[in-house]
Structures are given as C-alpha cells and as structure tokens.
C-alpha cells in the first residue's frame, strides 16, 4: 500500500517515527503487554497528580458472573461536588487483548475533574485467555454494581453512562445493547471513542485504501477479533454482544457520541454505526477528525486532540445535564 503519511495532520506526524512497527501476534503478545505496562508505569510516575487533588480513587473487587472470578474496578469520586452524581462506566481499550484500567487512569481523572461526575473503570478479563462472553460479562457486572450501590456512592441512577475507547468503545456499545435487552437498568448515554465495532472489517473485499496504516493495522485487527471470538472473524454466527455492529435493531439505545479519525481503520464501521443509530431514532453525534489515525490522542498538545477532547467532554456534560435529560424524556 502507498503510504498515507502525507494525509496525517502535521502535528501528529513526528511521533510515528518513534512507534515500533512490530506485528501483534500470539507469540509477541506477552512482550507487547509488558512493554505497554512499562510505558504506563512511567507515565503515571511522571504525571502531575496535584491537578487531581479534588477527587478520590479506590480499588474494589466485585462479584463477577456466577462461577467466574471477581472483577477489579477503580472508583473515582470528586470530593468538591455535592448531590447525587452522574456517573460514567469507563472501559479501557487495547484491541481486546491488552490494556488495563490503570493504563487510562489519567484520562478518567481528567473526565471526572472536567465534567464533575463520578466514574468507575473496569479491569475486564482479556482475550485470548478469556474470549467472549467473559469481557462483556465483566463489564455488565461493573454496571450492575454501580446501580446497586448508587445510594452508597451518592450516584444518580438516572444519569449513568457507558464509554470507552477503541475496543473499550466496542465493549461499551455492546454493553448498551446487552443492557437494553436484559432490561434490568436504563442508561442515559454512550460515549464511543473510535470504537472497535465490527469484526467484518477484517474480511472486506474492498477495504478503505487510506485507513489503518498506523498504530492499529488490519493485521492487528484480525488478531484482536480472532482472540475475542475464538475463531476467525467474519463468520455468520457472531453475537452483537461481541461485535455491536452485528445488532439487527438499534432502537431503544441511549443517546450516543461517536468520534473517529479520518485515517483510523475503524472509520467506515463507526460512520455506518452512527448512520444506523440515526435511522433507528437514536440521538447521535458523530465527529470525524481529518488527518487523525487511531490513538492520535497520545499527541496531547495537537490542536486536533484538543478539539476531540473538547467535543467529547461537551457531549458528556450535556448528557449529564439534569434539565436537558428531563426535557428529552418529556
């Protein structure tokens, strides 16, 4: 494939020279995870923790699906906001095979500090060691815990959202479907950042010629989906609770925010999901950022990163605004 580097936003180009182009495989997964964990530890060690002094973080282990291990969660509560709090269940990314709640600790703290909400970040089990449905059931267990402990935590059960980035966004979308269909709880919003929604992207006869060159490639995507599903992607029996784009009906889902970079491998599947949500009568906001590849937010000072952060925080604030929420239900 001819390089798409000339299409990359100038502020996002330089960092690409420092990112190794190693393939993600079963053989390399352990090393890749170890490298990622090392980078996370270094990032947390160098972070300015004083800017998040007005929130508390606690670790909990909650009951998982019957017969399954407990689920680790991190609970974020602002200490300067009173009253029942809106809450975001955050689901980390990593292609279903990597990542942790700790890896996105700073992002969750930033959301809590900027929006004035609570958050719970879930350390779901990773594939391929735990394929579907393990990861989504861990996320559902975390959501159920939030609802059942709302009074204890000072949480408003009418203002609970799910969100995540990449595979975390895919799990958040699947969780919204699962929550709708089980009917135990009702969600206010879903925040999907470059969500990994459709295993069939791996098997397209005519893939997009200008997406997926950087960070998350078609090869990595196939490995991630194969790990989660336990078989090759693109088969006819894939559950929508594994790949949300497989859902036949999207009616009744909560209001949705989706963003994605124009060079992201997930561009077309995310745009298609947004289109289908709108056709199903779901209030949907979609942003596509030119020159942006998957994971571009790692370049924190780029104007496009700041724009994306501004847009997603504004959407979350609107979703949690009690007056707007009440108006949407009337």
Buried (B, 14 or more C-beta within 10 A) or exposed (E): EEEBEEBBBEBBBEBBEEEEEEEBEEEEBEEBBEBBBEEBEEEEEEEEEEEBEEBEBEEBEBEBBEEBEEBBBBBBBBEEBEEBBBBBBBBBBBBBBBBBBBBBBBBBBBBBBBBBBBBBBBBBBBBBEBBBBBBBBBBBBBBBBBBEBBEEBBBBBBBBBBBBBBBBBBBBBBBBBBBBEEEEBEBBBBBBBBBBBBBBBBBEEEBBEEBBBBBBBBEBBBBBBBBBBEEEBBEEEBBBBBBBBBBEEBEEBBBBBBBBBBBBBBBBBBBBBBEBBBEBEBBBBBBBBEBBBBBBBEBEEBEBBEBBBEBBBBBBBBBBBEEEBEEEEE
